Amino acid sequence: MRSLLLSLQCALFIFRHSVYAESQMPFAQSRESILNPTIDSFIEYILEDWSSAGGASIAVVRKITGDDSDSDVSWNVEIKGYGIAKADGTKVDPDTLFNFGSNSKLFDAISVGLLISNESLSPRLSWETEIASVLPEWGLLDPVASTKSTVSDLMSHRTGMPRHDHMYEASENISSLITRMRHLKPSANFREIFQYTNIMYIVLSYLPSALIPSKPTYAEYVSEYIFKPLGLNWTTFSGTTASQSGRMADGFARQPSGNPSRIPNNPFEKGTTRIIPYFNSPNGQDGNVILGAGGVITSARDAVTWLQTLMLEGRNPSTNQTVIPAEVIRKVATGITVSQGTASYPELSPVVYGGGQWIYSYRGHPLIEHAGGASGFHSQIIRFPFDDFGLVLLLNDDKFGTHMYEVMKWRIVDEILGLESVDWNSRLKQRYIDEVVIPRNGTLLEPKHPKPPSFTSFSDLQGIYRHPAYGSIEMCLVPLQSLITEDEYSTDSQQIPIMSRINQ
């Protein structure tokens, strides 16, 4: 009942703001540059203020004239690169390639929508098709979720299953992964709450292979029906292809100075820059199990075309030909699950989740967006359907990419809407200090009535542990000084247990 009430409240909020937006005069788009010297200086300042070794590729897309039914739509597109793309000093530009992270999920949800629109499939698929009826491998520990979970349930994160990200490996077989899912413990009842999980998007990415007689891989299907028809020529699932193009950015991480178990005095220090190698599947473009949840690699220039397609409800912005049915675009942008029942800041609203997209409002303006994160990369794509503009932000700072794109995003949005800018930079820095720095550097509170451990020494924990979903995990002892180099924190006698997953 609580979930139902939250859903009704959130739906009423979104509807009220949508009606409000529709009742206003259309937002008057200006042809003046948004990525102007003031914004350029701001972006560069944020990269410096957060001590980033990387950079950002940013695009602003505005629809100036015409409406969704016009064949002659005028666009104002700005794309700029800021900062460093590669360890050799190469600058970020509009064609630099970044991992799209979880912004890949929208391609996955839309690929399912294309299957649903395919009248030649027999039996037909729908958003409410139960997964158990189409995938023999499917099964969950919760018998209700196992039987009743639908396509919509999987794509809106309401199956009761938490992330369980460590139960799979990127290069394994999806069918075997689905079979092992029946051994994973849920952490909520079916359709009770929103729980973001990559696993269900992996399952959705298996549907083209499972349902189409020719059994195309997910990568083949998306490339044929989305990438190629839209002319996304530099967008790929292959890390090898991206690397060989010479356009792939490096993912930058930072190693703090001092004791690695504590936050440094300046939590935003640059530290020592490290490069995170990008995962290249041994089986090429088709061999990565995570493709549907986070495998797309793209540039800001290609992402602009993708954003325009979403703004045109599935039409190619160059040819005006329908590539994705409008009803599919609308479905995945329709809230299904309440992901955040209360607003986190005064400018924001509660949030609902559809398929690979969050729907909420900013300062009274309804929006649709999603974020993406992978090792070394962060992305954001956002559109304001009633105000006819959107943004793409791609960053290669592993630690603070999410914080920086939020600060950059809202500053640019305020600029477009002509609103007094909000100091999101100070807000997000303080939030990081409150949520990460203080808890980690503070004194850990011991429980009032702790239970004694079931072992007498760490050596008792050594051995191989087996789980039907996670496979085998080996626990072994590693000298503490091999992990912490400062003399004051290491002695020959200190050891800690380390887990190593050794097989499936």
C-alpha positions in Angstrom: 0.0 0.0 0.0 2.8 2.4 0.9 4.4 1.8 -2.6 1.1 2.4 -4.2 0.6 5.7 -2.4 4.1 6.8 -3.3 3.4 5.9 -6.9 0.2 7.9 -6.9 1.8 10.9 -5.2 4.7 10.9 -7.6 2.5 10.5 -10.6 0.3 13.4 -9.5 3.4 15.6 -9.0 4.8 14.8 -12.4 1.3 15.3 -14.0 0.8 18.6 -12.2 4.2 19.9 -13.4 3.6 18.6 -16.9 0.2 20.4 -17.1 1.9 23.5 -15.8 4.6 23.3 -18.5 2.0 22.8 -21.2 0.0 25.7 -20.1 2.9 28.1 -20.5 4.0 29.8 -23.6 6.6 27.7 -25.5 10.1 28.4 -24.2 11.7 30.9 -26.5 15.0 29.4 -27.7 17.7 31.9 -28.4 20.4 31.5 -31.0 23.0 33.0 -28.7 25.8 30.6 -27.8 25.3 28.7 -24.6 28.8 27.3 -24.4 30.1 30.8 -24.3 33.3 32.1 -22.7 31.6 32.4 -19.3 30.5 28.7 -19.4 33.8 27.7 -20.9 35.6 29.3 -17.9 33.2 27.7 -15.5 33.7 24.2 -16.9 37.5 24.6 -16.8 37.3 25.9 -13.2 35.3 22.9 -12.1 37.8 20.5 -13.6 40.5 22.4 -11.8 38.6 22.8 -8.5 38.0 19.0 -8.3 41.7 18.4 -9.3 40.7 16.3 -12.3 43.4 14.9 -14.5 40.8 14.3 -17.2 38.3 16.3 -19.1 34.8 16.6 -20.5 33.0 16.5 -23.8 29.8 18.6 -23.7 27.0 19.1 -26.1 24.0 21.5 -26.0 21.1 20.6 -28.4 18.3 23.1 -28.9 15.3 22.7 -31.3 14.7 26.1 -32.6 11.7 25.8 -35.0 9.1 23.3 -36.0 7.2 20.8 -34.0 7.3 17.0 -33.7 5.2 16.6 -36.9 7.3 18.9 -39.0 9.8 17.5 -41.5 11.9 20.7 -41.4 13.2 21.1 -37.8 15.9 23.6 -37.2 18.6 22.7 -34.6 21.2 24.7 -32.7 23.9 22.3 -31.7 27.1 23.2 -29.8 29.8 20.7 -28.9 33.0 21.4 -27.1 35.8 19.5 -25.5 37.5 20.6 -22.3 40.6 19.2 -20.5 42.6 16.1 -21.2 41.5 12.9 -23.1 44.7 10.8 -22.9 47.7 10.3 -20.7 49.9 11.6 -23.6 48.2 15.0 -23.3 45.7 14.7 -26.1 42.9 17.2 -25.6 39.2 16.2 -25.5 37.3 17.1 -28.6 33.7 16.4 -30.0 34.9 13.0 -31.4 36.7 11.7 -28.3 35.2 8.3 -27.4 33.9 7.6 -23.8 32.2 4.6 -22.3 28.5 5.5 -21.9 28.1 3.4 -18.8 24.4 2.9 -17.8 23.2 5.3 -20.5 23.6 2.1 -22.5 20.4 0.8 -20.7 18.2 3.0 -22.9 19.5 1.2 -26.0 18.6 -2.1 -24.3 15.1 -1.0 -23.3 14.5 0.4 -26.8 15.8 -2.8 -28.4 13.1 -4.7 -26.5 10.6 -2.1 -27.7 11.6 -2.9 -31.3 11.0 -6.6 -30.6 7.6 -5.7 -29.2 6.9 -3.8 -32.4 8.0 -6.7 -34.6 4.7 -8.2 -35.9 6.6 -11.2 -37.4 7.6 -12.6 -34.0 5.6 -15.6 -32.9 4.5 -15.6 -30.2 4.3 -11.8 -29.9 6.1 -10.0 -27.2 4.6 -7.2 -25.0 5.7 -5.0 -22.2 3.7 -7.2 -19.9 5.0 -10.5 -21.2 6.1 -12.7 -18.3 9.8 -13.6 -18.7 9.2 -17.1 -17.6 7.0 -17.6 -20.7 9.8 -16.8 -23.1 13.1 -17.8 -21.4 13.4 -21.5 -20.3 16.5 -20.6 -18.3 14.7 -18.0 -16.2 14.0 -18.5 -12.6 14.3 -16.5 -9.3 14.4 -17.7 -5.7 11.2 -15.8 -4.9 8.5 -18.0 -6.6 6.2 -15.0 -7.1 8.8 -12.9 -8.8 10.0 -15.9 -10.8 6.5 -16.5 -12.2 5.1 -13.0 -12.5 8.1 -10.8 -13.5 7.4 -9.0 -16.8 9.5 -7.1 -19.3 8.3 -3.9 -17.5 9.3 -5.2 -14.1 12.9 -5.9 -15.3 13.4 -2.6 -17.0 12.0 -0.6 -14.1 14.0 -2.4 -11.3 11.2 -3.7 -9.3 11.8 -7.5 -9.1 13.0 -7.5 -5.5 16.5 -8.3 -6.6 19.5 -6.1 -5.5 22.6 -5.6 -7.6 24.5 -8.8 -7.1 27.1 -7.4 -9.5 29.9 -9.7 -8.3 28.1 -12.9 -9.4 29.0 -12.5 -13.1 32.0 -11.9 -15.3 32.0 -9.7 -18.3 33.0 -12.4 -20.8 30.7 -15.2 -19.6 27.6 -16.7 -21.3 24.3 -14.9 -20.6 22.3 -18.1 -20.7 24.3 -19.6 -17.9 24.1 -16.4 -15.9 20.3 -16.4 -16.2 20.3 -20.0 -15.0 22.3 -19.2 -11.9 20.1 -16.3 -10.9 17.6 -18.7 -9.3 20.2 -19.0 -6.4 20.4 -15.3 -5.7 18.7 -14.0 -2.6 16.2 -11.1 -3.1 16.3 -8.2 -0.6 12.7 -7.1 -1.0 9.4 -8.5 -2.0 8.3 -8.5 -5.7 7.3 -5.0 -6.9 7.8 -3.6 -3.4 10.6 -1.1 -3.9 13.0 0.3 -6.6 16.3 -1.5 -6.5 18.7 -0.6 -9.3 20.3 -3.7 -10.8 22.4 -4.4 -13.9 21.5 -8.1 -13.9 17.9 -7.6 -15.3 19.2 -5.5 -18.2 21.6 -8.3 -19.0 18.5 -10.6 -19.1 16.7 -8.1 -21.4 19.7 -8.0 -23.8 19.4 -11.8 -24.3 15.9 -11.5 -25.8 17.0 -10.9 -29.5 19.1 -14.0 -29.4 16.3 -16.0 -27.6 13.3 -14.9 -29.7 14.6 -14.2 -33.3 15.0 -17.3 -35.4 18.4 -16.1 -36.8 19.6 -15.7 -33.2 21.5 -12.4 -33.6 23.7 -11.3 -30.7 22.6 -8.2 -28.8 25.4 -6.2 -30.4 24.4 -7.3 -33.9 20.8 -6.5 -33.3 21.4 -3.0 -31.8 24.0 -2.2 -34.5 21.6 -3.2 -37.3 18.4 -1.6 -36.0 19.7 1.5 -34.1 23.3 2.4 -34.7 23.4 2.0 -38.5 20.0 3.6 -39.3 20.9 6.6 -37.2 24.4 7.0 -38.7 26.1 6.5 -35.3 29.3 5.6 -37.1 31.7 5.9 -34.2 29.4 4.3 -31.6 30.4 0.7 -30.8 30.3 -2.0 -28.2 33.9 -3.0 -28.9 36.7 -1.6 -26.7 39.2 -2.9 -29.2 37.5 -1.1 -32.1 37.4 2.1 -30.0 41.0 1.8 -29.0 42.2 1.1 -32.5 40.4 4.2 -33.8 42.8 6.4 -31.7 39.8 8.3 -30.4 39.2 6.4 -27.1 39.8 8.5 -24.0 41.8 7.1 -21.1 40.0 6.7 -17.8 41.8 8.7 -15.1 41.9 7.6 -11.5 43.7 9.1 -8.6 45.7 7.5 -5.8 45.6 9.7 -2.7 48.7 10.4 -0.7 49.3 9.1 2.8 47.5 6.3 4.6 45.1 4.6 2.1 42.7 3.7 4.8 41.8 7.3 5.5 40.6 10.3 3.4 43.5 12.8 2.9 43.4 16.2 4.5 42.3 17.6 1.2 39.7 15.0 0.0 39.7 16.6 -3.5 43.4 16.4 -4.1 44.7 15.1 -7.4 47.1 12.6 -5.8 49.0 10.4 -8.2 47.2 9.9 -11.5 46.6 6.3 -12.6 45.2 5.1 -15.9 42.4 2.5 -15.7 42.7 0.0 -18.6 39.5 -0.4 -20.6 38.1 -3.9 -20.6 38.4 -5.5 -24.1 36.3 -8.7 -24.4 38.3 -11.6 -25.7 35.4 -12.4 -28.0 35.2 -9.0 -29.5 32.1 -6.9 -29.8 29.7 -9.8 -29.1 31.3 -11.4 -26.1 30.7 -9.0 -23.3 27.8 -9.9 -21.0 27.5 -6.3 -19.7 26.7 -4.8 -23.1 23.0 -4.2 -22.4 23.6 -2.7 -19.0 26.7 -0.6 -19.7 28.6 -1.5 -22.9 28.1 1.4 -25.3 31.1 3.5 -26.3 30.3 6.8 -28.0 31.3 10.4 -28.7 29.5 13.6 -27.9 28.9 14.1 -31.7 27.2 10.7 -32.0 25.4 11.2 -28.7 23.9 14.4 -30.1 22.3 12.4 -32.9 20.9 10.0 -30.3 19.6 12.9 -28.2 17.9 14.4 -31.3 16.3 11.1 -32.1 14.8 10.9 -28.6 13.6 14.5 -28.9 12.0 13.6 -32.2 10.4 10.5 -30.7 12.3 8.0 -32.8 12.9 9.8 -36.1 16.4 10.2 -37.7 17.2 13.9 -37.4 18.9 13.9 -40.8 16.3 12.0 -42.9 13.2 12.4 -40.7 12.6 8.6 -41.2 11.2 6.7 -38.3 13.8 4.4 -36.8 12.1 3.7 -33.5 8.3 3.8 -33.2 7.1 6.8 -31.2 5.2 4.6 -28.8 8.4 2.9 -27.8 10.1 6.2 -27.0 7.1 7.2 -25.0 6.8 4.0 -23.1 10.4 4.0 -21.8 10.0 7.6 -20.8 6.9 6.9 -18.7 7.4 6.4 -15.0 6.7 2.9 -13.7 8.6 2.7 -10.4 9.0 5.4 -7.7 12.8 5.5 -7.3 12.9 8.5 -5.0 9.7 9.5 -3.2 10.9 12.8 -1.8 12.9 15.6 -3.4 16.6 15.7 -2.4 16.9 19.5 -3.0 14.4 22.4 -3.2 14.9 22.7 -7.0 14.1 19.0 -7.6 11.0 16.9 -7.5 10.4 13.2 -6.6 11.7 10.8 -9.2 10.1 8.0 -11.1 11.9 5.4 -13.4 10.7 4.1 -16.7 13.1 2.1 -18.9 16.7 3.3 -18.7 15.5 6.8 -17.8 14.6 8.9 -14.7 11.7 11.3 -15.0 11.4 14.3 -12.6 11.6 18.1 -12.8 14.1 20.9 -12.2 12.8 24.2 -11.0 9.4 23.4 -12.4 10.7 22.1 -15.7 9.9 18.4 -16.4 12.9 16.4 -17.7 14.0 13.0 -18.7 17.6 11.8 -18.0 19.9 9.0 -17.1 23.5 8.8 -15.8 26.2 6.4 -16.6 29.3 5.2 -14.8 32.0 2.6 -15.7 35.6 2.3 -14.6 37.2 5.6 -15.5 34.1 7.1 -17.2 30.9 9.0 -16.3 28.1 10.3 -18.6 24.9 12.2 -18.4 22.2 12.7 -21.1 19.2 14.8 -20.3 16.4 16.4 -22.2 13.6 18.9 -21.4 10.7 17.8 -23.6 8.6 21.0 -23.0 11.5 23.3 -23.4 13.0 21.7 -26.5 16.6 21.3 -25.4 19.0 18.7 -24.1 22.5 18.1 -22.9 25.2 15.4 -23.3 28.1 15.3 -20.8 30.9 12.8 -21.0 33.8 12.8 -18.5 36.8 10.6 -17.9 37.4 11.2 -14.2 36.8 8.0 -12.3 36.4 9.4 -8.7 34.5 12.6 -9.1 33.0 12.4 -12.6 29.5 12.1 -11.2 29.9 15.2 -9.0 31.4 17.3 -11.7 28.8 16.5 -14.4 26.0 17.4 -12.0 27.6 20.8 -11.3 28.3 21.4 -15.0 24.8 20.2 -16.0 22.8 22.4 -13.7 24.9 25.5 -14.5 24.3 25.1 -18.2 20.6 24.4 -17.7 20.3 27.6 -15.6 22.0 29.5 -18.4 19.6 28.1 -21.1 16.5 28.8 -19.0 17.7 32.3 -18.0 17.6 31.5 -14.3 19.9 32.7 -11.5 22.4 30.0 -11.1 22.5 27.7 -8.1 25.8 27.0 -6.4 25.7 23.3 -7.0 29.5 23.1 -6.7 29.5 24.0 -3.0 26.5 21.8 -2.3 28.0 18.7 -3.8 31.4 19.2 -2.2 29.8 19.6 1.2 27.6 16.5 0.5 30.7 14.5 -0.3 32.4 15.7 3.0 29.2 14.9 5.0 28.6 11.5 3.5 32.1 10.1 2.8 34.9 12.1 4.5 33.4 12.5 8.0 32.1 8.9 8.3 35.4 7.4 7.0 37.7 9.6 9.1 35.5 9.4 12.2 35.6 7.0 15.1 33.8 3.8 14.4 31.1 3.0 17.0 31.2 -0.5 18.4 27.9 -2.3 18.8 26.6 -2.3 22.3 26.4 -6.1 22.6 28.8 -7.5 20.0 28.7 -11.2 19.4 32.1 -12.9 19.5 33.5 -14.1 16.1 33.0 -17.7 15.2 36.8 -18.0 14.5 39.8 -17.6 16.7 42.3 -16.3 14.1 42.2 -15.0 10.5 43.9 -18.2 9.4 40.6 -20.0 10.2 39.0 -18.2 7.3 41.4 -19.5 4.7 39.9 -21.8 2.2 37.7 -22.1 -0.8 34.0 -21.2 -0.5 31.4 -22.2 -3.1 28.1 -20.7 -4.0 25.8 -21.9 -6.8 25.4 -18.4 -8.2 28.7 -16.8 -7.3 31.0 -19.7 -8.1 34.1 -20.4 -6.0 35.8 -17.8 -3.9 39.2 -18.4 -2.2 40.1 -16.7 1.0 43.9 -16.4 1.7 46.1 -14.3 4.0 48.0 -11.3 2.7 50.5 -9.4 4.8 49.1 -6.1 5.8 52.3 -4.2 4.9 51.9 -5.3 1.3 48.8 -3.2 1.1 49.7 -0.3 3.4 53.2 1.0 2.9 53.6 3.6 5.7 55.8 2.2 8.5 53.4 3.4 11.2 50.7 1.2 9.8 52.5 -2.0 9.0 54.2 -4.8 11.1 55.4 -8.2 10.1 52.7 -9.8 12.1 49.7 -8.0 10.7 47.7 -9.9 8.0 44.2 -9.5 6.6 42.1 -11.9 4.6 41.6 -11.3 0.9 38.9 -12.8 -1.3 39.6 -14.0 -4.8 37.0 -15.4 -7.1 38.7 -18.3 -8.9 36.0 -19.8 -11.1 32.3 -20.2 -11.8 
